[in-house]
Amino acid sequence: MSRLYSFIEIWRRFDHGGGFGSTDQILMGRYLLQATLVGISLFVGPMIDRLHRHIMELRLLRKSMKIRKQMHDSSNGGAWTRDMTKEEIEELKTNNGHLNFKTKQMESITALEVKIKQLEAKCDMKGRRKRLQKPVR
């Protein structure tokens, strides 16, 4: 933030009739570069975090889909390709419960978003009616 303030301070000196010296140009370039790098870092950091979360969820989904496919194949007469340990079974049950919970959350969020849009539309309609009912002076 201080770099941005210094950049603006140099720019104000230029606006008040002073010229840019070579030192001012170098400092402005450096301050602008630092501010840009900080801004990019603040944007890229959360983006990488979100991508990491999505990749982890994708791995869990693929793993559970593979297991479900194996279970489906085994129930239809196919043979298991390998035996699962109790820990793996518990982990898959936990992941399945987590995914079901997330699905329910997403459904409730979607329902709430629809309700919000309906209420906004109703509010807009009431606002228009009020404006139309006001007497013209």
C-alpha positions, 0 to 999 in steps of 0.5 A: 500500500505504501508503494502505491501511495509513493507512486501517487505522490510522485505522480502528483509532483508531475501534475503540479508542474514538475517534470519526471526526473530519471530517478522518479521514472525508475521509482515509479516503474519499480513501485508500479511493478511491485503493486502489480506483483502483489495484486497478481499474487493476491489473485493467483493464491486463492485461485490455486487453492480452489483448483487444489480443492477441486482436484482433490474432490475429483480424485475422491469422486473418481475413486468412489466411482471406480469402487461403485463400478466394481461393486456393480460388476460383482453384483452382476456376476463379475469377480472382484479384481482385489479384496478391499481392506476394512480401512478402505471400505470405511474411508469410502463410506466416509467419503460417500457420506461427505459427498451426499452431504455436499450434494444436499447442501448444493440442492438447498443453496440452489433452492435458496437462490431461486427463492431470492430471485423470486423475492427480488422480482417481487420487490422490483414489482412493488417498487414500480407500482409505488413509483406509478402511484406517486402523484406528479407535482 
